[in-house]
């Protein structure tokens, strides 16, 4: 009988200790712990750059039409390009007149305005 | 090519005998243009036709480039070639601007002198007028082809 009571007592003691340990582990963090967690969250960079996921997440910007693109060439350079374009187009037209075929009419030139 | 050769073989007097060609060329007054000089303006009354004997003439049209008015080269004419045929064709108004990018010599033919010469020599007048028609027709055909090429490129851009 004494042995039985001793076993029951030890079992209850172990159960109580286990319950206390479980409640301590599953309880909410205290205020000090919360502050430090918030501080850690603030200290973390808001949007860390990601290599491959970045492109997949960011929607691609729509293409800007050619006629609305801001000028990136100097006027003098553009004038030279226009002059070269006209010379090449005129030469192509002359070649068409020498041998009038659909192919010679629409043959491509190396004009910088078209390539 | 010498100046005399360029003049004698010029497109203006093609099909004429030497004496007839000399008779026409003698009507021209030699004019020397310094580099950058303007021969005629767009929209100006065309009183004279010109034969280039030395140098080069740039024919330009105005165009807006990046918000600026620019003269865009449309054609370039060399010795032996004729410019300013608007002097012979009504409404006698230049449709391009002509200037000399480098020192250039031209023979200037006044409309009045040419018409007076042709009135007494109809065969010469016919030959010269036909030569001018060849110059005009060639320009028309070149620009027709250029215009269609631009249309094709525009259609290709639209459908891309």
Interface residues (C-beta under 8 A of the other chain):
Chain A: X66 X71 X75 X78 X79 X82 X83 X86 X87 X89 X90 X92 X93 X94 X96 X97 X105 X106 X114
Chain B: X63 X65 X66 X68 X70 X72 X73 X74 X75 X138 X141 X142 X143 X145 X146 X148 X149 X150 X152 X153 X157
